[in-house]
Amino acid sequence: MSTDVTKQATQASKQANQSTELALIKKDVVDVVEGKIRDFVEKGELTVPPDYNVGNAMRAAWLKLQEITNKDGAPVLQSCTRDSIANALLTMAVYGLSPLKDQGYFIAYGKKLIWQNSYFGNIALWKRVTGAEIDPIANVVYEDDEFEYEINDGEYRIIKHKQSLKNINPDKIVAAYAILTYPDGTKKTTIMTIDEIHKAWAQGQTKGNSPAHKNFAAEMCKKTVINRACKLAIKSSNDSSLTAIKKTMKANEEDINEAIIEAEIEENANKEVLDIQDDNIIEAEIVDDTPASPDKPLNEAEQIRMDGEPY
């Protein structure tokens, strides 16, 4: 009986300590992020959307973060560094996006937490900063399509794209293109070859091997090229009020690259060589046999990577 009481007391104490620690992290992180946002606004480097309340967005994101675990099932608020948590929330806030609207995801790479825009987030961000009302469109080019384009002053323009139903074959995709329509009617076209698309997918956690990529290759290609088109459009803007967004986008991409490499190094480090007595050498991977729950937001790898390239 006393043993049970002791266990309950220990468990209660542990939960209390965790709650206190989370409260301290939340206070530090929220204060830092909100201070950074104020600084950007005061310098004229960022215009916060009128319908976006940073404080409310932070609180909503924090609630979301408490539900998210890494690939090993550990809560990201405990397994990821405090600095990376703050940077992930800052990135989200600078973009004026929210995970509650499926505009992005918090992803754990090792001990680093990263915010990554979703397909919907990149479109929302592009439309907001440009004032565009028409959604981007994208098409896939198949091997036997009649496809012609030209380049004038560095800008692509589709001259002809004729496609028949018999050409539609996911194994014969050769390219994809996206067209952005601006408020003044100007159109910007982005083209990616299938090799470029595959390289973009290779940057993801599933390396382009998720069921979504395998079963809906054409749709994934469209999302990938739209993601790139929207990002290129934002980066090339000369609007001074987008300075913070462009700086954050550059830093975010660098963080994603670095985090992917660090996570791969850490994963490879978890492999060891076993020396067997008969001199046969076998490479064995040390695996945590605790399965990750597919119901938790961060572990929705297929959904996360359905949004195409990380760049």
C-alpha positions as CSV (number, residue, x, y, z in Angstrom):
1,M,0.0,0.0,0.0
2,S,2.8,2.4,1.0
3,T,4.6,1.6,-2.2
4,D,1.5,2.5,-4.3
5,V,1.2,5.8,-2.4
6,T,4.9,6.6,-3.0
7,K,4.5,5.9,-6.7
8,Q,1.5,8.1,-6.9
9,A,3.3,10.9,-5.1
10,T,6.4,10.6,-7.3
11,Q,4.2,10.7,-10.4
12,A,2.3,13.7,-9.2
13,S,5.6,15.5,-8.4
14,K,7.0,14.7,-11.8
15,Q,3.8,16.0,-13.5
16,A,4.0,19.2,-11.4
17,N,7.6,19.7,-12.3
18,Q,6.8,19.2,-16.0
19,S,4.0,21.7,-15.8
20,T,6.2,24.3,-14.2
21,E,8.9,23.8,-16.7
22,L,6.4,24.2,-19.6
23,A,5.0,27.3,-18.1
24,L,8.5,28.8,-17.8
25,I,9.4,27.8,-21.4
26,K,6.1,29.3,-22.7
27,K,6.7,32.6,-20.9
28,D,10.3,33.0,-22.2
29,V,9.4,31.9,-25.7
30,V,6.3,34.0,-26.1
31,D,8.0,37.1,-24.7
32,V,10.9,36.7,-27.1
33,V,8.8,36.1,-30.2
34,E,6.4,38.9,-29.5
35,G,9.3,41.3,-28.8
36,K,11.0,40.3,-32.1
37,I,7.7,40.9,-34.0
38,R,7.4,44.4,-32.4
39,D,10.9,45.2,-33.4
40,F,10.3,44.2,-37.1
41,V,7.2,46.3,-37.2
42,E,8.8,49.3,-35.7
43,K,11.6,49.1,-38.2
44,G,9.1,49.0,-41.1
45,E,10.4,45.5,-42.1
46,L,7.1,43.7,-41.4
47,T,3.4,44.5,-41.8
48,V,1.3,42.3,-39.6
49,P,-2.0,41.3,-41.4
50,P,-4.9,43.2,-39.9
51,D,-6.7,39.9,-39.2
52,Y,-3.7,38.2,-37.6
53,N,-3.3,38.6,-33.8
54,V,0.2,37.5,-32.9
55,G,-0.7,36.8,-29.3
56,N,-3.7,34.6,-30.2
57,A,-1.6,32.8,-32.9
58,M,1.1,32.1,-30.3
59,R,-1.3,30.7,-27.8
60,A,-3.0,28.5,-30.4
61,A,0.4,27.2,-31.6
62,W,1.5,26.5,-28.1
63,L,-1.6,24.3,-27.5
64,K,-0.8,22.5,-30.7
65,L,2.8,22.0,-29.7
66,Q,1.7,20.3,-26.5
67,E,0.1,17.5,-28.7
68,I,3.1,17.0,-31.0
69,T,5.8,14.3,-30.5
70,N,8.9,13.4,-32.4
71,K,9.5,10.2,-34.3
72,D,10.3,8.4,-31.1
73,G,7.1,9.5,-29.3
74,A,8.8,12.1,-27.1
75,P,7.0,15.5,-26.7
76,V,8.8,18.1,-28.8
77,L,8.5,20.6,-26.0
78,Q,10.8,18.4,-24.0
79,S,13.0,16.9,-26.8
80,C,13.7,20.0,-28.8
81,T,15.9,22.9,-27.7
82,R,14.3,26.1,-26.4
83,D,16.0,28.2,-29.0
84,S,14.6,26.1,-31.9
85,I,11.1,26.2,-30.4
86,A,11.3,30.0,-30.2
87,N,12.7,30.2,-33.8
88,A,9.9,27.9,-35.1
89,L,7.2,30.1,-33.5
90,L,8.9,33.3,-34.7
91,T,9.0,32.0,-38.3
92,M,5.3,31.1,-38.1
93,A,4.4,34.6,-36.7
94,V,6.5,36.5,-39.2
95,Y,4.7,34.7,-42.0
96,G,1.4,35.4,-40.4
97,L,0.3,31.8,-40.6
98,S,-1.3,29.2,-38.3
99,P,-1.1,25.4,-37.9
100,L,-4.8,25.5,-37.1
101,K,-5.6,26.4,-40.7
102,D,-3.2,23.8,-42.1
103,Q,-0.9,26.5,-43.3
104,G,2.2,24.9,-41.9
105,Y,3.6,22.3,-39.6
106,F,6.0,22.0,-36.6
107,I,8.5,19.3,-37.5
108,A,11.2,17.8,-35.2
109,Y,14.6,17.0,-36.8
110,G,16.5,15.5,-33.9
111,K,16.6,18.2,-31.2
112,K,15.7,21.0,-33.5
113,L,12.1,22.1,-34.1
114,I,11.3,23.7,-37.5
115,W,8.3,25.5,-38.8
116,Q,7.6,24.6,-42.4
117,N,4.9,26.2,-44.6
118,S,2.4,23.9,-46.2
119,Y,1.2,24.1,-49.7
120,F,-1.8,26.2,-48.4
121,G,0.5,28.4,-46.3
122,N,2.7,29.3,-49.3
123,I,-0.3,30.2,-51.4
124,A,-1.9,32.3,-48.6
125,L,1.4,34.1,-48.0
126,W,1.9,34.9,-51.7
127,K,-1.6,36.1,-52.1
128,R,-1.4,38.3,-49.0
129,V,1.9,40.0,-49.9
130,T,0.9,40.6,-53.5
131,G,-2.8,41.3,-53.1
132,A,-3.6,38.6,-55.7
133,E,-7.1,37.1,-55.7
134,I,-6.6,34.3,-58.2
135,D,-5.1,31.1,-56.9
136,P,-2.0,29.7,-58.7
137,I,-2.6,27.1,-61.3
138,A,-0.3,24.2,-62.2
139,N,-0.1,21.5,-64.9
140,V,1.9,18.4,-65.4
141,V,3.7,17.7,-68.7
142,Y,3.8,14.1,-69.9
143,E,6.3,12.4,-72.3
144,D,4.1,12.6,-75.4
145,D,2.5,16.0,-74.8
146,E,3.0,18.8,-77.3
147,F,4.7,21.3,-75.1
148,E,6.5,24.5,-76.1
149,Y,7.7,27.5,-74.1
150,E,9.9,30.5,-74.7
151,I,12.2,32.6,-72.5
152,N,12.0,36.4,-72.8
153,D,14.2,38.5,-70.5
154,G,14.6,35.6,-68.2
155,E,10.9,35.0,-67.9
156,Y,9.2,31.7,-69.0
157,R,6.1,31.8,-71.2
158,I,4.1,28.8,-72.2
159,I,3.4,28.9,-75.9
160,K,1.6,25.6,-76.4
161,H,0.6,22.7,-74.2
162,K,-1.6,20.1,-75.9
163,Q,-2.4,16.9,-74.0
164,S,-4.5,13.8,-74.7
165,L,-5.9,11.4,-72.2
166,K,-3.7,8.5,-73.5
167,N,-0.6,10.5,-72.5
168,I,-1.5,10.7,-68.9
169,N,0.8,8.2,-67.2
170,P,2.5,8.9,-63.8
171,D,5.5,7.0,-64.9
172,K,6.0,9.4,-67.9
173,I,5.9,12.8,-66.2
174,V,8.7,14.9,-67.6
175,A,7.9,18.3,-66.0
176,A,5.4,20.5,-64.3
177,Y,4.7,24.2,-64.4
178,A,2.9,26.8,-62.3
179,I,1.4,30.1,-63.3
180,L,0.9,33.0,-60.8
181,T,-1.5,35.8,-61.8
182,Y,-0.9,39.2,-60.2
183,P,-3.6,41.9,-59.5
184,D,-2.5,43.8,-62.6
185,G,-3.0,40.8,-64.8
186,T,0.7,40.0,-65.1
187,K,1.5,36.3,-65.2
188,K,4.7,34.6,-63.9
189,T,5.5,31.0,-64.9
190,T,7.8,28.6,-63.1
191,I,8.9,25.3,-64.7
192,M,10.5,22.3,-63.0
193,T,11.7,19.2,-64.7
194,I,10.9,15.8,-63.1
195,D,14.5,15.5,-62.0
196,E,14.3,18.9,-60.2
197,I,11.0,17.7,-58.6
198,H,12.6,14.4,-57.4
199,K,15.5,16.3,-55.9
200,A,13.1,18.5,-54.0
201,W,11.2,15.5,-52.7
202,A,14.5,13.9,-51.7
203,Q,14.9,16.7,-49.1
204,G,11.9,15.4,-47.2
205,Q,11.7,12.9,-44.4
206,T,10.0,10.3,-46.7
207,K,12.4,11.0,-49.6
208,G,9.4,11.1,-52.0
209,N,8.4,7.6,-51.1
210,S,5.2,8.3,-49.2
211,P,1.9,6.8,-50.4
212,A,0.9,10.3,-51.5
213,H,3.9,10.6,-53.7
214,K,3.6,7.1,-55.1
215,N,-0.2,7.1,-55.7
216,F,-0.8,10.8,-56.6
217,A,2.5,11.7,-58.4
218,A,0.9,14.3,-60.7
219,E,-0.8,16.2,-57.8
220,M,2.4,16.1,-55.8
221,C,4.3,17.6,-58.8
222,K,1.8,20.4,-59.0
223,K,2.1,21.2,-55.4
224,T,5.8,21.2,-55.5
225,V,6.1,23.6,-58.5
226,I,3.4,25.9,-56.9
227,N,5.4,26.0,-53.7
228,R,8.5,27.0,-55.6
229,A,6.7,29.6,-57.6
230,C,5.2,31.3,-54.6
231,K,8.6,31.3,-52.7
232,L,10.5,32.7,-55.7
233,A,7.8,35.4,-56.1
234,I,8.2,36.5,-52.5
235,K,12.0,36.4,-52.6
236,S,12.1,38.6,-55.7
237,S,9.8,41.3,-54.4
238,N,11.4,44.7,-53.7
239,D,8.7,45.7,-51.2
240,S,10.6,46.9,-48.1
241,S,7.8,45.8,-45.8
242,L,8.6,42.2,-46.8
243,T,12.2,42.4,-45.5
244,A,11.5,40.4,-42.4
245,I,9.6,37.8,-44.3
246,K,12.4,37.4,-46.9
247,K,15.1,37.2,-44.1
248,T,13.0,34.7,-42.2
249,M,12.4,32.6,-45.3
250,K,16.2,32.5,-46.1
251,A,17.0,31.6,-42.5
252,N,14.2,29.0,-42.4
253,E,15.5,27.2,-45.5
254,E,19.0,27.2,-44.0
255,D,17.6,25.8,-40.8
256,I,15.7,23.0,-42.6
257,N,18.9,22.1,-44.6
258,E,21.0,22.0,-41.5
259,A,18.4,20.1,-39.4
260,I,18.0,17.5,-42.1
261,I,21.7,16.9,-42.3
262,E,22.1,16.8,-38.5
263,A,19.2,14.4,-38.2
264,E,20.7,12.1,-40.8
265,I,24.1,12.1,-39.1
266,E,22.4,11.3,-35.7
267,E,20.4,8.5,-37.3
268,N,23.5,7.0,-39.0
269,A,25.3,7.3,-35.6
270,N,22.7,4.9,-34.2
271,K,24.1,2.1,-36.3
272,E,26.8,-0.2,-34.8
273,V,28.9,-3.0,-36.1
274,L,28.6,-6.3,-34.2
275,D,31.7,-8.4,-34.1
276,I,30.6,-12.1,-34.3
277,Q,32.9,-14.8,-33.1
278,D,33.2,-16.5,-36.5
279,D,34.6,-13.2,-37.9
280,N,31.4,-12.5,-39.9
281,I,30.6,-8.8,-39.6
282,I,27.0,-7.8,-39.5
283,E,25.7,-4.2,-39.5
284,A,22.8,-3.8,-37.1
285,E,20.6,-0.8,-36.7
286,I,19.6,0.1,-33.2
287,V,15.9,0.6,-33.3
288,D,13.5,1.9,-30.7
289,D,10.6,-0.5,-30.9
290,T,8.2,2.0,-29.5
291,P,6.0,2.9,-32.5
292,A,5.1,6.5,-33.2
293,S,1.4,7.2,-33.1
294,P,0.0,8.1,-36.5
295,D,-2.7,10.2,-34.9
296,K,-0.3,12.9,-33.6
297,P,0.2,16.0,-35.8
298,L,4.0,15.9,-36.1
299,N,4.0,12.3,-37.1
300,E,1.7,12.8,-40.1
301,A,4.7,12.4,-42.3
302,E,2.7,11.7,-45.4
303,Q,0.5,14.8,-44.9
304,I,3.5,17.0,-44.1
305,R,5.5,15.9,-47.2
306,M,2.4,16.0,-49.4
307,D,3.1,19.7,-49.5
308,G,6.0,19.1,-51.8
309,E,9.5,20.5,-51.7
310,P,10.9,22.2,-48.5
311,Y,12.4,25.0,-50.5
